[in-house]
Amino acid sequence: MKRYSRITGTGSYLPPRRLTNADLVAELAAQGVETSDEWIVARTGIHARHFAIDGQFSSDLALEAAKNALQAAGRSAKDVDLIIVATSTPDMVFPSTACILQNKLGANGGAAFDVQAVCSGFIYALTVADALIQTGAAQCALVVGAEIFSRILDFKDRTTCVLFGDGAGAVVLEASDKPGILASDLHADGKHVGILCVPGHVSGGAILGDPLLKMDGQAVFKLAVGLLESAARATLDKANLTDADIDWLVPHQANIRIMQSTARKLKLSMDKVVVTVGEHGNTSAASIPLALDSAVRSGQVKKGETLLLEGVGGGFTWGAVLLKL
């Protein structure tokens, strides 16, 4: 009998410090950086975001999201035999945030590792977990996206510092005899490394280069829409489905204009798109599972529906996963 994988529970966590645009504008003005709520909303659709508090790490955010997902799935930590954390802001250089999370959960013994594909990270991690479950290498996986981007932002650059937030989202993915994940499609093109990156690195006990986020927003936008459409269509083709079969699009929550453009290309009404960017900002690898959990818990997305998850991020990486919830 063929093995499949299905999402059996979702969870998320947002750190307690919530900053509205007005809050952020006031903080930036104190540093001599001018922007406005109108400017931010018009270009991004973002109204607020959450920032981690001092002493919080990505594994702490991941832990709360993971607990919520396990509770939703009716599972305990001892059931988990695979943990994959997608993050660009790990707790430390090594060990992986997944190993740190595993210890905090008390789920020791199974495989645990991080995936680094920036904003596409959750798509990559979910695809890897699906493959490991299909081969029998795992039975019950915890797939998490967790980020603290507030600590790598340049608050003198109004074009980037207003975009990002912190948070974590998680799913429990389990072996099943019924299809859950239907198809996936992953890509990368390293020639675009320079348009979205954090170019600093640690060497000899010091940070060399610039440790803050750099982005060419126009270049990212131009690439993102076309790549998201191509990944979506490739994934649908693999599953022998069409645009009309999509009940919900759950995209990376980067920018409302990118989401609107992608929906138009897929001939989807925005009523079929899960949108949380307004309250979360861009939480990188956490954005898709955060949006998914929000939609599931609100009743917006229901069991049995067909979802297309897709993301694009630094690298340049992009991909999509088609699944039946």
N, C-alpha and C positions, 0 to 999 in steps of 0.2 A: 504494500500500500504506500502510495506517495505521501511524503511528509510536507506539510505546509507550515506557515507561521501566521499567527493572528494576534492582533492587539487585544488584550483582555482587560487592560486597565490604563488609565491616564492620570497624570498628576502634575502639579506645577507649584511654583513658589516665587513670590515677589518680595524682595527685602522691604523693610518697613519704611524707609525714607522715600517718600513720594515728592517729586518736584514737578509742579506745573510749569508751563512756559513762563508765567509771570514770576515764579520763584527763580527760575534759571536766568531770566532776563535781568533780574535785580542783582543776582550774584555776579553775572558777567559785567554789568555796568560798574560795579565796584572795582572791577579790574581794568576798566577802560575799554571794554569790548561792547559795541553797540549792536543790538538786534531787537526784535519785537515778536510778540505773540503772533501778530498778523503775518510777518515774514516767515516764521517757522511753519505755521499751519498751511499757508498757501503753497509752500514748496514741498512739504512732507506729509501733512495730515496729522502730525504729532501734536498732542495737547499736554501730555504729561509723560513722565518716565520714573522708574524707581532706581535708586542708587544704594548699593550695599553700605552698611555702616562700618566703622572702624572695627577691625578684628574679624569680620566675616570674610570667608574665602569661597571660591567656586564650589568646593566640596560641601560646604555648609548649605549652600543654596540647593545643590544637587540632592543632599540628604533629605531635605524637607519635601522636595518634589518626588523623590523616589518613595518615601513613606506613603505619600498620598496615592501614588500609582499602585503600589502594592496593596493598599487597603481597598482600592477600587476593584482590583483583580481578585480579591479574596485570597491573596498569597502572603506568605511571610518571608523574611530574609533568607531563611534556611532553604526555601524552594529555588532560590536564584543560583544558577550555575554559570552565568555569563553576565558581566557588566561592561558596557561600552559607554564612555563619556566623550561626547563631542565638545571640545572647548578650545579656545584660543587664549584663554586666560587661566592657565592651570595654577594650582596652589604653589607649586615650586617647579624647578627644572625637572627633577625626578625625585621620587617615584611618581607614577601617573596619578592624576586626580581620581581615576577609577579605582586604583588600589587604596587610596585614602578613603574614598567613599565606601568601598567594600568593608574596610575595618570599622568605620563608623556605624555601618548597618549591622555588622556582625554576620556578614554573609560570606565568610572566608572559605577558600578552597577552590572555587571555580575560576575560570579565566577572567582577567580584568585588564583593560587597556584603554588608552585614549585614542581618539581620532581627531586629526587637525585638518579641517578643510574650511575653516572660518565659517561664514554664514551658511554654507552647504553642509556643514558638519553633521547635522542630524540626519540628513538624507543619506550621507555616506554611512553613518553608523547603523542606521536602520537596515540598509542594504546588506552590510556585513553580517549583522545579527541574523537576518533572514537566511543568508547563505549557510551560516553555521548551524542553524536549526534544521534546515533542509537536509544537510549532510549527516545529521545525527550527533554532531559535536556538542550541541547544547539542547536543552529542553525548555528552559525558562530563562529568558534574558531580560535584563533591565537596561534600557537604552535611554540615555540622558543627554540633554543639551544644557550646559551651565556656563554662564559668562558673567564677568565683572568688568565690563568695558569702561566703566567710569574711571578706572585707574590707568588707562592708557590713552585718555583723551587729551588733546591740546586745547585748553580752555581759553586760548588766545585766538583760536581759529573758529569763528562762528559758523562756518560752513560744515564743520564736522561735529563739534562738541554738542550741538543741539539734537543730533540724530539718535544717539545711542543710549541704552539703558541696561540695567542688570536684571538677571532673573534666571530661572531654571525650569525646564519642563522634562517630563519623563513618561515613558510607556513601558508596560510589561508586555513582552512578546513571547508567546508560547507555541510549542508544537501543536499541530492540529491535523486532523484528517480532512478538514475543509479549507479551501483557499481563503486566505486573508490578504496577504500581500500578493498582488496579481502580477506585477512587473515593476522593474526599476531601470533607470538609465543614468549613468554617471559619466562625467567628463571633466577634463582640466586642460588648460592651455597656459603653460608657464611663461609665454612671451609677454603676458599682461601683468607680470609680477608687480611692476612699478605703479600701477594705477590705484592699488589699494593694498597698503602694507604697513607694518610697524618695523622699520629697518634696523632697530637696535639689537644688540646681542650682548651676552655676558662673556667676559674674557678676563682672566687674571684678577678676579675679584672686583671688576668694574664693568659698568655698562658702556659699551662702545657703540657709536652711532646714535641715532635718534630713537628713543624708546616710546615715542608717541605716534598715534595713528595718523597716516597720511592718505588722502584720497583725492583722486581726480573725479569729481562728481559727475561731470558731463560724460566722460569716457565710460564710467561705470554704467550710467543710465543707458547709453547707446548700446552697449554690449548686452546688458541684462535682459531687455525685453525680447530680443531675437533669440538669445540662448534659452530662455525659459520656454518660449514657444516650441523650439526645436526639441528640447528634452521632453516636454509634455506630449508632443505628437509621437516621438519615438516610443515612449512608454505605452501610450495607447495602442500603437501598432503592435507592440509585443504581446499585448493582451487581447488583440483582435477586437478592440472597442473604439468608439469615436467620441468626439466632443459631447455628443448628446447623451452619452452614458454617464457623464460626470454629474454627481449630485452636488458635490461641494469641492471647490478649489481652496486648499489651505496653503497659501504661499508664504515664503519668507517675508516677514513684516519689515521691509526696509523703507518703503516710501509708497504712499498711496497712489502716486502717479504711475509707478512701475506696475503696481497691482492692477490698476485700471486699464493700462495698456495691454497687459497680458490677458486679462479677461476679454477684452475686445477681440484680440487675435484668436482666442479660443471660442469666440461667439457665446460667451457666458455673460449673463446679467450679473451686476455687482451684488444682487440679492443671493447669488450662489457662491459668493466669495466670503470666507471667514476673515474679518478685519479686526485686528486688535492693536494695530500700530498707534492709534490715537492715544491709548492709555499706557502702552508698554514702550513705545519707541522701538528702535532697532536693537534687539537683544541677541543678534548674531545667531549662533548655533542653538540658542534657547528659543528663538522666536516661533518656529513651527510647532514644537511640542507645547509651548505656552498657549498658542492660538488654538491648537487642537483640544487641549484640556478645557479651555474656556468654552469652546463650542459644545463639547460633550456635556459638561456639567450644567450649562444653561439650557440644554435640551434642543439647541439649534441643530446639532448634528445627532443623528440617531443610528442605532444598531441596524446593520443591513444595508446602509447606504454606501455608495461608491465615492471615495475621496481621492483627489489628486493632490499630493504634497510636492512642492517644488521649491528649490532655493538656488541662489547664486551668490558667490562670495570671492574673497581675495584668493589669488592663486594663479590664474583665475579658475575657479571651480564652479560647476553647476550640475544639477541633476534633479530627478523626479522619482517619486514612488507612487504607484497606483495601488489602492487597497480597498477591500471591503471591510467595513468596521464590524 
